[in-house]
């Protein structure tokens, strides 16, 4: 029996942050990992996907050069093997940095094996010790979800984890799921010469909930690759080394197509189902993970905490790092837990045009309590200069006090504008205060100013009507 103050299950972003936070408060802590070291972000998420997207952007720059009067002689050639070699090589470099950090953890604190609960304060590690801990942090991450309709495709079925292991680019891919992963990888592959169709159900496009922004996104993406956000798939069948898909498009047209691969980008599920959570008698929340307090990361009133993708709350690296730190600190403080800093919600999709959602977007706001301002980027000055004039920005303000509430955007430089808006939201600025900030000329941010001016005028009108 190994006795510790804090036992952390999982050595990803959240787990490492939790372990370090517990150690920083003077605790005796261990970190348990049954799979390979290296975070999801570095191995199969953020970084390799951005490497593939960077290659796609280079290809697309050549394609759009004639719009500026710049012509490239000869035929563009994409070396799929060279593309994927760089993706894997640079991915391994990023993973190496993570591994170096793990190796700096004292060997006695690193326990290899799969952990299961014996009770709320006791874990059994497969092939390892039984651990008695004053507090336990669950940081086991998540894995891709594959719908039953796709499970019979054998090696013709891939998830995002598999894409970054390819030696070469395929000829064709059907992507199931126009969420963040599906949009990013689908568009990148299409720009690298792969025939791509992205199929969804119910009309969802990425994290967008604002109908005006969603319409602008669909219009923009349709220029690049096949996207049907509301297709009815009738049949998915393996035929030799291909997959045949029969579906009815959103406009009622019957389609039958064959692809070399099917990429399941249909969401992720938390890795909590193999922990024998029932032995800990923890209440399970609506999304399959133990129910917890978002500010303290505490599960009920127990000595168990949860962080990162395992919490199935906001599966983003910066959120996982924050959650891990809060969970690790409170695990050491238990039972005297306290709320930690939760930053203004910010999500970015690295498609082109990019998508940004601030404050949870329109879906997070109470109906009737907010006003919307907006701007189209089709005629925005700097965007038009760069031939990147696609998309729409919606900004939301509190109709009672004029405070900025959030935004949804598809458009150029959304990753940067999203940051500005998240800072304003966290600072609890009013829309008029935001308009007092400097806006240079000519920049894409002038489009943001236009949207804020529109919102400010509507807020003033709403207050007049209320008076």
DRENDO-1510 file (C-alpha; in Angstrom, 1 decimal, always signed):
<recs>
REC; n; res; u; v; w
REC; 1; UNK; +0.0; +0.0; +0.0 .
REC; 2; UNK; +1.4; +3.4; -1.1 .
REC; 3; UNK; +0.0; +6.3; +0.9 .
REC; 4; UNK; +0.0; +9.8; -0.6 .
REC; 5; UNK; -1.8; +13.1; -0.2 .
REC; 6; UNK; -2.9; +13.4; -3.8 .
REC; 7; UNK; -3.2; +10.7; -6.5 .
REC; 8; UNK; -3.7; +12.0; -10.1 .
REC; 9; UNK; -5.0; +9.6; -12.7 .
REC; 10; UNK; -3.8; +10.7; -16.1 .
REC; 11; UNK; -0.6; +12.4; -17.3 .
REC; 12; UNK; -2.1; +14.7; -20.0 .
REC; 13; UNK; -2.3; +18.5; -19.8 .
REC; 14; UNK; -4.8; +18.5; -16.9 .
REC; 15; UNK; -3.1; +15.7; -15.0 .
REC; 16; UNK; +0.4; +17.3; -15.2 .
REC; 17; UNK; -1.1; +20.7; -14.0 .
REC; 18; UNK; -2.8; +19.0; -11.1 .
REC; 19; UNK; +0.3; +17.1; -10.0 .
REC; 20; UNK; +2.4; +20.2; -10.2 .
REC; 21; UNK; -0.1; +22.2; -8.2 .
REC; 22; UNK; -0.3; +19.6; -5.5 .
REC; 23; UNK; +3.5; +19.4; -5.3 .
REC; 24; UNK; +3.7; +23.2; -5.2 .
REC; 25; UNK; +1.6; +23.2; -2.1 .
REC; 26; UNK; +4.0; +20.8; -0.4 .
REC; 27; UNK; +2.0; +17.6; -0.9 .
REC; 28; UNK; +3.1; +14.1; -1.5 .
REC; 29; UNK; +1.6; +13.3; -4.9 .
REC; 30; UNK; +1.8; +10.7; -7.6 .
REC; 31; UNK; +0.7; +10.7; -11.2 .
REC; 32; UNK; -0.6; +7.5; -12.8 .
REC; 33; UNK; -0.6; +6.8; -16.5 .
REC; 34; UNK; -1.6; +3.6; -18.4 .
REC; 35; UNK; -1.1; +4.9; -21.9 .
REC; 36; UNK; +1.7; +6.7; -23.7 .
REC; 37; UNK; +3.1; +9.9; -22.2 .
REC; 38; UNK; +2.5; +13.0; -24.2 .
REC; 39; UNK; -0.6; +15.2; -24.2 .
REC; 40; UNK; -3.5; +14.8; -26.6 .
REC; 41; UNK; -2.8; +18.3; -27.9 .
REC; 42; UNK; +0.8; +17.4; -28.8 .
REC; 43; UNK; +0.3; +13.9; -30.1 .
REC; 44; UNK; -3.0; +13.9; -32.0 .
REC; 45; UNK; -4.7; +17.3; -31.4 .
REC; 46; UNK; -3.8; +21.0; -31.6 .
REC; 47; UNK; -0.2; +20.8; -32.9 .
REC; 48; UNK; -0.3; +18.1; -35.6 .
REC; 49; UNK; -3.6; +19.5; -37.0 .
REC; 50; UNK; -2.1; +23.0; -37.2 .
REC; 51; UNK; +0.9; +21.5; -39.1 .
REC; 52; UNK; -1.4; +20.0; -41.6 .
REC; 53; UNK; -3.4; +23.2; -41.9 .
REC; 54; UNK; -0.2; +25.2; -42.4 .
REC; 55; UNK; +0.7; +23.0; -45.4 .
REC; 56; UNK; -2.9; +23.5; -46.7 .
REC; 57; UNK; -2.5; +27.3; -46.3 .
REC; 58; UNK; +0.7; +27.2; -48.4 .
REC; 59; UNK; -1.2; +25.4; -51.2 .
REC; 60; UNK; -4.1; +27.7; -51.0 .
REC; 61; UNK; -1.9; +30.8; -51.2 .
REC; 62; UNK; -0.7; +29.5; -54.6 .
REC; 63; UNK; -4.3; +28.9; -55.7 .
REC; 64; UNK; -5.5; +32.4; -54.9 .
REC; 65; UNK; -2.4; +34.2; -56.2 .
REC; 66; UNK; -3.9; +34.9; -59.6 .
REC; 67; UNK; -6.5; +37.1; -57.8 .
REC; 68; UNK; -3.7; +39.5; -57.1 .
REC; 69; UNK; -2.4; +39.3; -60.7 .
REC; 70; UNK; +0.4; +36.9; -59.6 .
REC; 71; UNK; +0.7; +33.8; -61.8 .
REC; 72; UNK; +2.7; +30.7; -61.1 .
REC; 73; UNK; +4.1; +29.0; -64.2 .
REC; 74; UNK; +3.5; +25.2; -64.5 .
REC; 75; UNK; +1.3; +22.9; -62.5 .
REC; 76; UNK; +1.3; +22.9; -58.8 .
REC; 77; UNK; +2.5; +19.7; -57.3 .
REC; 78; UNK; +1.7; +18.5; -53.8 .
REC; 79; UNK; +4.1; +15.9; -52.4 .
REC; 80; UNK; +1.8; +14.1; -49.9 .
REC; 81; UNK; +4.7; +12.1; -48.4 .
REC; 82; UNK; +6.7; +15.3; -47.8 .
REC; 83; UNK; +3.7; +16.9; -46.3 .
REC; 84; UNK; +3.0; +14.1; -43.9 .
REC; 85; UNK; +6.7; +13.6; -43.1 .
REC; 86; UNK; +6.9; +17.2; -41.8 .
REC; 87; UNK; +3.7; +16.8; -39.9 .
REC; 88; UNK; +5.0; +13.7; -38.1 .
REC; 89; UNK; +8.5; +15.1; -37.6 .
REC; 90; UNK; +7.4; +18.4; -36.1 .
REC; 91; UNK; +4.6; +16.6; -34.1 .
REC; 92; UNK; +7.3; +14.3; -32.6 .
REC; 93; UNK; +9.3; +17.4; -31.7 .
REC; 94; UNK; +6.4; +18.9; -29.7 .
REC; 95; UNK; +5.7; +15.6; -28.0 .
REC; 96; UNK; +9.4; +15.5; -27.1 .
REC; 97; UNK; +9.0; +18.7; -25.1 .
REC; 98; UNK; +6.2; +17.2; -23.2 .
REC; 99; UNK; +8.2; +14.0; -22.5 .
REC; 100; UNK; +11.1; +16.1; -21.2 .
REC; 101; UNK; +8.7; +17.6; -18.7 .
REC; 102; UNK; +7.4; +14.3; -17.6 .
REC; 103; UNK; +11.0; +12.9; -17.2 .
REC; 104; UNK; +11.7; +15.7; -14.8 .
REC; 105; UNK; +9.1; +14.3; -12.4 .
REC; 106; UNK; +10.8; +12.1; -9.8 .
REC; 107; UNK; +10.6; +8.5; -10.9 .
REC; 108; UNK; +9.0; +7.5; -7.6 .
REC; 109; UNK; +6.1; +9.9; -8.4 .
REC; 110; UNK; +5.4; +8.3; -11.8 .
REC; 111; UNK; +3.3; +5.2; -11.7 .
REC; 112; UNK; +2.7; +3.2; -14.9 .
REC; 113; UNK; -0.6; +1.2; -15.3 .
REC; 114; UNK; -4.3; +1.6; -15.4 .
REC; 115; UNK; -6.0; +2.8; -12.2 .
REC; 116; UNK; -9.4; +1.7; -10.9 .
REC; 117; UNK; -11.3; +2.8; -7.8 .
REC; 118; UNK; -11.5; +0.5; -4.8 .
REC; 119; UNK; -13.3; +3.2; -2.9 .
REC; 120; UNK; -13.2; +7.0; -2.8 .
REC; 121; UNK; -9.8; +7.1; -1.4 .
REC; 122; UNK; -8.2; +3.9; -2.7 .
REC; 123; UNK; -6.9; +3.0; -6.2 .
REC; 124; UNK; -5.6; -0.2; -7.6 .
REC; 125; UNK; -3.0; +0.2; -10.4 .
REC; 126; UNK; -2.8; -2.8; -12.8 .
REC; 127; UNK; +0.5; -4.4; -12.4 .
REC; 128; UNK; +1.3; -1.9; -9.7 .
REC; 129; UNK; +0.6; -0.8; -6.2 .
REC; 130; UNK; -2.6; -0.1; -4.3 .
REC; 131; UNK; -2.7; +3.6; -3.5 .
REC; 132; UNK; -4.3; +5.2; -0.5 .
REC; 133; UNK; -4.8; +8.9; -1.2 .
REC; 134; UNK; -6.4; +11.7; +0.9 .
REC; 135; UNK; -7.7; +13.1; -2.4 .
REC; 136; UNK; -7.9; +11.9; -6.0 .
REC; 137; UNK; -7.9; +13.8; -9.2 .
REC; 138; UNK; -9.4; +12.2; -12.3 .
REC; 139; UNK; -7.7; +13.6; -15.4 .
REC; 140; UNK; -8.0; +10.7; -17.8 .
REC; 141; UNK; -8.8; +12.6; -21.0 .
REC; 142; UNK; -11.0; +11.5; -23.8 .
REC; 143; UNK; -11.1; +9.4; -26.9 .
REC; 144; UNK; -12.8; +9.7; -30.3 .
REC; 145; UNK; -16.4; +8.5; -30.5 .
REC; 146; UNK; -17.3; +6.2; -33.5 .
REC; 147; UNK; -21.0; +5.8; -34.2 .
REC; 148; UNK; -22.2; +2.2; -34.7 .
REC; 149; UNK; -23.0; +3.0; -38.4 .
REC; 150; UNK; -19.3; +3.2; -39.1 .
REC; 151; UNK; -17.8; +0.4; -37.0 .
REC; 152; UNK; -17.8; -2.3; -39.8 .
REC; 153; UNK; -15.4; -0.5; -42.1 .
REC; 154; UNK; -12.1; -2.0; -40.8 .
REC; 155; UNK; -9.0; -0.1; -41.9 .
REC; 156; UNK; -11.0; +2.2; -44.1 .
REC; 157; UNK; -12.3; +3.9; -41.0 .
REC; 158; UNK; -10.0; +6.4; -39.3 .
REC; 159; UNK; -10.2; +8.9; -36.5 .
REC; 160; UNK; -8.2; +12.1; -36.1 .
REC; 161; UNK; -5.5; +10.2; -34.1 .
REC; 162; UNK; -4.9; +8.0; -37.2 .
REC; 163; UNK; -4.6; +10.8; -39.7 .
REC; 164; UNK; -1.3; +12.0; -38.3 .
REC; 165; UNK; +0.2; +8.6; -38.8 .
REC; 166; UNK; -0.4; +8.5; -42.5 .
REC; 167; UNK; +2.7; +8.2; -44.7 .
REC; 168; UNK; +1.0; +9.8; -47.7 .
REC; 169; UNK; -2.2; +11.7; -48.5 .
REC; 170; UNK; -5.2; +9.7; -49.7 .
REC; 171; UNK; -7.1; +10.4; -52.8 .
REC; 172; UNK; -10.5; +10.8; -51.1 .
REC; 173; UNK; -12.0; +11.1; -47.7 .
REC; 174; UNK; -15.6; +11.3; -46.4 .
REC; 175; UNK; -15.7; +13.2; -43.1 .
REC; 176; UNK; -18.5; +12.4; -40.7 .
REC; 177; UNK; -19.1; +15.4; -38.5 .
REC; 178; UNK; -18.7; +19.1; -39.3 .
REC; 179; UNK; -17.5; +20.0; -35.8 .
REC; 180; UNK; -14.2; +21.5; -34.9 .
REC; 181; UNK; -12.1; +18.5; -35.9 .
REC; 182; UNK; -14.1; +17.7; -39.1 .
REC; 183; UNK; -13.9; +21.3; -40.4 .
REC; 184; UNK; -10.2; +21.7; -39.7 .
REC; 185; UNK; -9.1; +18.4; -41.1 .
REC; 186; UNK; -11.6; +18.3; -43.9 .
REC; 187; UNK; -10.7; +21.7; -45.3 .
REC; 188; UNK; -7.0; +21.1; -44.9 .
REC; 189; UNK; -7.1; +17.8; -46.8 .
REC; 190; UNK; -9.3; +19.4; -49.5 .
REC; 191; UNK; -6.7; +22.2; -50.0 .
REC; 192; UNK; -4.0; +19.6; -50.3 .
REC; 193; UNK; -5.7; +17.9; -53.3 .
REC; 194; UNK; -7.8; +15.3; -51.5 .
REC; 195; UNK; -11.4; +14.9; -52.6 .
REC; 196; UNK; -13.4; +15.7; -49.5 .
REC; 197; UNK; -17.1; +15.6; -48.5 .
REC; 198; UNK; -18.1; +16.6; -45.0 .
REC; 199; UNK; -21.4; +15.2; -43.8 .
REC; 200; UNK; -23.4; +16.3; -40.8 .
REC; 201; UNK; -26.8; +15.8; -39.3 .
REC; 202; UNK; -29.1; +18.5; -37.9 .
REC; 203; UNK; -27.4; +21.5; -39.5 .
REC; 204; UNK; -24.6; +22.0; -36.9 .
REC; 205; UNK; -21.4; +23.7; -38.2 .
REC; 206; UNK; -18.6; +23.8; -35.7 .
REC; 207; UNK; -19.5; +25.5; -32.4 .
REC; 208; UNK; -21.7; +28.1; -34.1 .
REC; 209; UNK; -25.2; +28.7; -32.7 .
REC; 210; UNK; -25.9; +32.2; -34.3 .
REC; 211; UNK; -28.0; +31.5; -37.5 .
REC; 212; UNK; -26.5; +34.5; -39.3 .
REC; 213; UNK; -23.0; +33.5; -38.6 .
REC; 214; UNK; -23.7; +29.9; -39.5 .
REC; 215; UNK; -25.2; +30.9; -42.9 .
REC; 216; UNK; -22.0; +32.9; -43.6 .
REC; 217; UNK; -19.8; +29.9; -42.6 .
REC; 218; UNK; -21.7; +27.5; -44.9 .
REC; 219; UNK; -21.4; +30.0; -47.8 .
REC; 220; UNK; -17.7; +30.4; -47.2 .
REC; 221; UNK; -16.8; +26.7; -46.8 .
REC; 222; UNK; -18.9; +25.7; -49.8 .
REC; 223; UNK; -16.3; +27.5; -52.0 .
REC; 224; UNK; -13.6; +25.0; -50.7 .
REC; 225; UNK; -15.1; +21.6; -50.1 .
REC; 226; UNK; -18.3; +19.6; -50.1 .
REC; 227; UNK; -20.2; +20.4; -46.9 .
REC; 228; UNK; -23.7; +19.1; -46.2 .
REC; 229; UNK; -24.5; +19.9; -42.6 .
REC; 230; UNK; -27.8; +18.2; -42.7 .
REC; 231; UNK; -27.4; +15.0; -44.8 .
REC; 232; UNK; -29.5; +11.9; -44.2 .
REC; 233; UNK; -27.1; +8.9; -44.5 .
REC; 234; UNK; -28.9; +5.8; -45.8 .
REC; 235; UNK; -26.0; +3.3; -46.1 .
REC; 236; UNK; -22.3; +3.1; -45.3 .
REC; 237; UNK; -20.7; +0.0; -46.8 .
REC; 238; UNK; -17.2; -1.2; -47.5 .
REC; 239; UNK; -16.7; -2.3; -51.1 .
REC; 240; UNK; -13.2; -3.7; -51.6 .
REC; 241; UNK; -10.7; -1.1; -50.5 .
REC; 242; UNK; -13.3; +1.7; -50.7 .
REC; 243; UNK; -16.3; +2.8; -48.7 .
REC; 244; UNK; -19.6; +3.5; -50.5 .
REC; 245; UNK; -21.9; +6.0; -48.9 .
REC; 246; UNK; -25.5; +6.5; -49.9 .
REC; 247; UNK; -27.2; +9.6; -48.5 .
REC; 248; UNK; -29.9; +12.2; -49.2 .
REC; 249; UNK; -28.5; +15.8; -49.3 .
REC; 250; UNK; -30.2; +18.7; -47.5 .
REC; 251; UNK; -31.9; +19.7; -50.7 .
REC; 252; UNK; -33.4; +16.2; -51.2 .
REC; 253; UNK; -31.0; +14.9; -53.8 .
REC; 254; UNK; -30.1; +11.2; -53.6 .
REC; 255; UNK; -26.3; +10.7; -53.6 .
REC; 256; UNK; -24.0; +7.6; -53.8 .
REC; 257; UNK; -20.3; +8.2; -53.6 .
REC; 258; UNK; -17.2; +6.1; -52.9 .
REC; 259; UNK; -14.2; +7.2; -50.8 .
REC; 260; UNK; -10.8; +5.7; -49.9 .
REC; 261; UNK; -11.4; +6.5; -46.2 .
REC; 262; UNK; -14.1; +7.6; -43.8 .
REC; 263; UNK; -12.9; +9.9; -41.1 .
REC; 264; UNK; -15.1; +9.8; -38.0 .
REC; 265; UNK; -15.1; +13.3; -36.5 .
REC; 266; UNK; -18.2; +12.7; -34.5 .
REC; 267; UNK; -17.1; +13.9; -31.1 .
REC; 268; UNK; -15.1; +12.5; -28.1 .
REC; 269; UNK; -16.1; +10.6; -25.0 .
REC; 270; UNK; -14.5; +11.0; -21.6 .
REC; 271; UNK; -12.2; +8.1; -20.4 .
REC; 272; UNK; -14.1; +7.5; -17.2 .
REC; 273; UNK; -15.9; +4.2; -18.1 .
REC; 274; UNK; -13.0; +2.0; -17.1 .
REC; 275; UNK; -12.3; +3.5; -13.7 .
REC; 276; UNK; -14.9; +1.5; -11.7 .
REC; 277; UNK; -16.4; +4.8; -10.6 .
REC; 278; UNK; -19.3; +2.9; -9.0 .
REC; 279; UNK; -16.9; +1.7; -6.3 .
REC; 280; UNK; -16.4; +5.3; -5.3 .
REC; 281; UNK; -20.2; +6.0; -5.2 .
REC; 282; UNK; -19.8; +9.2; -7.2 .
REC; 283; UNK; -22.9; +10.9; -8.8 .
REC; 284; UNK; -22.8; +10.8; -12.6 .
REC; 285; UNK; -23.7; +14.0; -14.4 .
REC; 286; UNK; -25.7; +14.4; -17.6 .
REC; 287; UNK; -22.7; +14.1; -19.9 .
REC; 288; UNK; -21.4; +10.8; -18.5 .
REC; 289; UNK; -18.7; +12.1; -16.2 .
REC; 290; UNK; -19.0; +12.5; -12.4 .
REC; 291; UNK; -21.0; +15.7; -11.6 .
REC; 292; UNK; -18.7; +18.5; -10.3 .
REC; 293; UNK; -18.5; +22.1; -9.4 .
REC; 294; UNK; -17.0; +24.2; -12.3 .
REC; 295; UNK; -15.4; +26.6; -9.9 .
REC; 296; UNK; -13.7; +24.1; -7.5 .
REC; 297; UNK; -13.7; +21.0; -9.8 .
REC; 298; UNK; -14.8; +19.0; -6.7 .
REC; 299; UNK; -17.1; +16.0; -7.3 .
REC; 300; UNK; -20.1; +16.6; -5.0 .
REC; 301; UNK; -18.8; +17.0; -1.5 .
REC; 302; UNK; -16.2; +14.2; -1.8 .
REC; 303; UNK; -12.4; +14.2; -1.9 .
REC; 304; UNK; -12.5; +13.4; -5.6 .
REC; 305; UNK; -11.8; +16.1; -8.2 .
REC; 306; UNK; -12.0; +16.0; -12.0 .
REC; 307; UNK; -10.3; +18.1; -14.7 .
REC; 308; UNK; -9.7; +18.4; -18.4 .
REC; 309; UNK; -11.4; +16.3; -21.1 .
REC; 310; UNK; -12.5; +13.7; -18.6 .
REC; 311; UNK; -14.8; +16.4; -17.2 .
REC; 312; UNK; -16.5; +16.6; -20.6 .
REC; 313; UNK; -17.1; +20.3; -20.0 .
REC; 314; UNK; -14.8; +22.5; -22.1 .
REC; 315; UNK; -12.3; +20.3; -24.0 .
REC; 316; UNK; -9.7; +22.9; -24.7 .
REC; 317; UNK; -6.0; +22.9; -23.7 .
REC; 318; UNK; -6.1; +26.2; -21.8 .
REC; 319; UNK; -9.2; +25.1; -19.9 .
REC; 320; UNK; -7.6; +21.8; -19.1 .
REC; 321; UNK; -4.5; +23.5; -17.7 .
REC; 322; UNK; -6.6; +25.8; -15.6 .
REC; 323; UNK; -8.8; +23.0; -14.4 .
REC; 324; UNK; -5.9; +20.8; -13.5 .
REC; 325; UNK; -4.3; +23.6; -11.5 .
REC; 326; UNK; -7.5; +24.3; -9.6 .
REC; 327; UNK; -8.2; +20.6; -9.0 .
REC; 328; UNK; -4.6; +19.9; -7.8 .
REC; 329; UNK; -4.7; +22.9; -5.4 .
REC; 330; UNK; -8.1; +22.0; -4.0 .
REC; 331; UNK; -7.1; +18.3; -3.7 .
REC; 332; UNK; -4.4; +19.5; -1.3 .
REC; 333; UNK; -6.7; +21.9; +0.5 .
REC; 334; UNK; -9.5; +19.4; +1.0 .
REC; 335; UNK; -11.8; +19.7; +2.8 .
REC; 336; UNK; -11.2; +23.5; +2.7 .
REC; 337; UNK; -11.7; +23.9; -1.1 .
REC; 338; UNK; -12.1; +27.3; -2.7 .
REC; 339; UNK; -13.1; +28.6; -6.2 .
REC; 340; UNK; -10.3; +29.0; -8.7 .
REC; 341; UNK; -10.0; +31.5; -11.6 .
REC; 342; UNK; -12.2; +30.5; -14.5 .
REC; 343; UNK; -11.5; +32.7; -17.5 .
REC; 344; UNK; -14.0; +34.0; -20.0 .
REC; 345; UNK; -14.9; +31.2; -22.4 .
REC; 346; UNK; -13.1; +31.3; -25.7 .
REC; 347; UNK; -13.1; +28.8; -28.5 .
REC; 348; UNK; -11.4; +29.0; -31.9 .
REC; 349; UNK; -11.6; +26.8; -35.0 .
REC; 350; UNK; -8.6; +27.1; -37.3 .
REC; 351; UNK; -10.6; +26.8; -40.5 .
REC; 352; UNK; -10.4; +29.4; -43.3 .
REC; 353; UNK; -12.2; +31.6; -42.5 .
REC; 354; UNK; -11.6; +31.0; -38.9 .
REC; 355; UNK; -14.4; +30.7; -36.3 .
REC; 356; UNK; -14.4; +32.2; -32.8 .
REC; 357; UNK; -16.9; +31.9; -30.1 .
REC; 358; UNK; -16.7; +34.1; -27.0 .
REC; 359; UNK; -18.7; +33.7; -23.8 .
REC; 360; UNK; -20.4; +30.6; -25.0 .
REC; 361; UNK; -21.9; +32.5; -28.0 .
REC; 362; UNK; -25.6; +33.1; -28.6 .
REC; 363; UNK; -26.6; +29.7; -27.2 .
REC; 364; UNK; -25.4; +30.7; -23.7 .
REC; 365; UNK; -27.6; +33.9; -23.5 .
REC; 366; UNK; -31.1; +34.2; -22.1 .
REC; 367; UNK; -33.6; +35.0; -24.8 .
REC; 368; UNK; -34.9; +38.5; -24.6 .
REC; 369; UNK; -32.1; +39.8; -22.4 .
REC; 370; UNK; -29.6; +40.7; -25.1 .
REC; 371; UNK; -29.3; +42.7; -28.3 .
REC; 372; UNK; -27.2; +41.7; -31.3 .
REC; 373; UNK; -25.0; +43.9; -33.5 .
REC; 374; UNK; -23.2; +42.7; -36.5 .
REC; 375; UNK; -21.0; +43.2; -39.6 .
REC; 376; UNK; -20.4; +41.3; -42.8 .
REC; 377; UNK; -16.7; +41.0; -43.8 .
REC; 378; UNK; -17.5; +40.9; -47.5 .
REC; 379; UNK; -17.0; +44.6; -47.9 .
REC; 380; UNK; -14.6; +45.2; -45.0 .
REC; 381; UNK; -11.7; +47.2; -46.2 .
REC; 382; UNK; -8.6; +45.4; -45.1 .
REC; 383; UNK; -10.2; +42.0; -45.6 .
REC; 384; UNK; -11.0; +42.9; -49.2 .
REC; 385; UNK; -7.5; +44.1; -49.8 .
REC; 386; UNK; -6.2; +40.6; -48.8 .
REC; 387; UNK; -8.9; +38.7; -50.7 .
REC; 388; UNK; -10.1; +37.3; -47.4 .
REC; 389; UNK; -13.4; +39.1; -47.3 .
REC; 390; UNK; -15.7; +36.3; -46.2 .
REC; 391; UNK; -17.7; +35.8; -43.1 .
REC; 392; UNK; -19.8; +37.6; -40.4 .
REC; 393; UNK; -19.3; +38.8; -36.8 .
REC; 394; UNK; -22.2; +39.0; -34.3 .
REC; 395; UNK; -21.6; +40.8; -31.0 .
REC; 396; UNK; -24.1; +40.7; -28.0 .
REC; 397; UNK; -24.8; +43.2; -25.3 .
REC; 398; UNK; -27.0; +43.3; -22.2 .
REC; 399; UNK; -30.1; +45.3; -23.0 .
REC; 400; UNK; -30.4; +46.5; -19.4 .
REC; 401; UNK; -26.9; +47.9; -18.7 .
REC; 402; UNK; -25.0; +47.8; -22.0 .
REC; 403; UNK; -22.4; +45.3; -20.8 .
REC; 404; UNK; -20.7; +43.2; -23.5 .
REC; 405; UNK; -21.9; +39.6; -23.3 .
REC; 406; UNK; -20.0; +37.7; -26.0 .
REC; 407; UNK; -19.7; +37.1; -29.7 .
REC; 408; UNK; -19.7; +34.6; -32.6 .
REC; 409; UNK; -17.6; +35.1; -35.7 .
REC; 410; UNK; -16.6; +33.4; -38.9 .
REC; 411; UNK; -14.0; +35.5; -40.7 .
REC; 412; UNK; -10.4; +36.7; -41.1 .
REC; 413; UNK; -8.2; +36.8; -38.1 .
REC; 414; UNK; -10.9; +35.4; -35.8 .
REC; 415; UNK; -8.3; +33.9; -33.5 .
REC; 416; UNK; -7.0; +37.4; -32.7 .
REC; 417; UNK; -10.3; +39.2; -32.6 .
REC; 418; UNK; -11.6; +36.5; -30.4 .
REC; 419; UNK; -8.9; +37.2; -27.9 .
REC; 420; UNK; -9.7; +40.9; -27.8 .
REC; 421; UNK; -13.4; +40.1; -27.2 .
REC; 422; UNK; -12.6; +37.5; -24.5 .
REC; 423; UNK; -10.5; +40.1; -22.6 .
REC; 424; UNK; -13.3; +42.6; -22.8 .
REC; 425; UNK; -15.8; +40.1; -21.6 .
REC; 426; UNK; -13.6; +39.1; -18.6 .
REC; 427; UNK; -13.0; +42.7; -17.8 .
REC; 428; UNK; -16.8; +43.2; -17.8 .
REC; 429; UNK; -16.6; +46.1; -20.2 .
REC; 430; UNK; -19.6; +47.9; -21.6 .
REC; 431; UNK; -20.0; +48.2; -25.4 .
REC; 432; UNK; -19.4; +52.0; -25.1 .
REC; 433; UNK; -16.2; +51.4; -23.2 .
REC; 434; UNK; -15.0; +49.0; -25.9 .
REC; 435; UNK; -15.7; +51.7; -28.5 .
REC; 436; UNK; -13.4; +54.0; -26.5 .
REC; 437; UNK; -10.5; +51.7; -27.3 .
REC; 438; UNK; -8.1; +52.5; -30.2 .
REC; 439; UNK; -8.7; +51.1; -33.6 .
REC; 440; UNK; -5.9; +51.5; -36.2 .
REC; 441; UNK; -6.5; +52.0; -40.0 .
REC; 442; UNK; -6.6; +49.9; -42.1 .
REC; 443; UNK; -7.0; +46.7; -40.1 .
REC; 444; UNK; -9.5; +43.9; -39.9 .
REC; 445; UNK; -10.4; +45.1; -36.4 .
REC; 446; UNK; -12.2; +48.0; -38.0 .
REC; 447; UNK; -14.9; +45.4; -38.8 .
REC; 448; UNK; -15.2; +44.8; -35.1 .
REC; 449; UNK; -15.7; +48.5; -34.5 .
REC; 450; UNK; -18.5; +48.5; -37.1 .
REC; 451; UNK; -20.2; +45.7; -35.3 .
REC; 452; UNK; -19.8; +47.4; -31.9 .
REC; 453; UNK; -21.2; +50.6; -33.3 .
REC; 454; UNK; -24.2; +48.7; -34.6 .
REC; 455; UNK; -24.7; +47.0; -31.2 .
REC; 456; UNK; -24.3; +50.3; -29.3 .
REC; 457; UNK; -26.9; +52.0; -31.4 .
REC; 458; UNK; -29.4; +49.1; -30.9 .
REC; 459; UNK; -28.7; +49.1; -27.1 .
REC; 460; UNK; -29.4; +52.9; -26.9 .
REC; 461; UNK; -32.7; +52.3; -28.8 .
REC; 462; UNK; -33.6; +49.4; -26.5 .
REC; 463; UNK; -33.0; +51.6; -23.5 .
REC; 464; UNK; -35.2; +54.3; -24.9 .
REC; 465; UNK; -38.0; +51.9; -25.6 .
REC; 466; UNK; -37.7; +50.5; -22.0 .
REC; 467; UNK; -37.9; +54.0; -20.6 .
</recs>
